[in-house]
Amino acid sequence: MSVAGVLPEPTPAAPPAEPRAIRACLTSTLAAEFDHEWRTVLDRVRETQELADLHHLLNKWRHIAYQEMCDPGAYYRMLAKAEQIIRAGANPDAVPVEDMQAVIRRRTAP
């Protein structure tokens, strides 16, 4: 057995919180969404002179970019799942809380 078969794939580093770096990690469709939000937030920042919205946008898209680097298509799958849950009123794949509590108890038991 080779060492490559034993070691996990290295996890990519998250992009820095810079627009160009974030955008470089996105598909063209996601980059278009980023660009639209970027322009909207820049307009708001010009009016308010408050940078909090800009920092929030960069943080949000940095996480999306990282998620897409690790698991391409994850963002749109998440949106589809959210739509399914909203439409159904519940998550059909959810595990009852009691079952999760039982798993936690088993894993934390001495």
C-alpha positions, 0 to 999 in steps of 0.5 A: 500500500502506498502512502498516498492511499493512506493520507487524506487529501489536503484541505485547501486553504480558504481564500483571503477576504479580498474580492479578487481572491474570493471571485477566483474560487467561484464558478461564473454563475456564482461570480455573477451573484457575487458581483451583483451583491458587491455592487449593491453593498458598495453603493450602500457603503458610499451612502452610509460610510459604514464598512460593516456590510462590506465586511459581512459580504466578504465573510459570507462569500469567503465561506461560500468560495471555500465550500465550493473549493472543497465540494463543488456545487455544494452551495446550490445543493444547499439552496435546493435542500432549503427550498425542499424544506420550506416547501414541505414544511419539514426536513424529510431526511431529518433524524428525530432529536431523541435519536441524536441525543441517544447517539451523543449519550453513547459517544460521551459515555465513559 
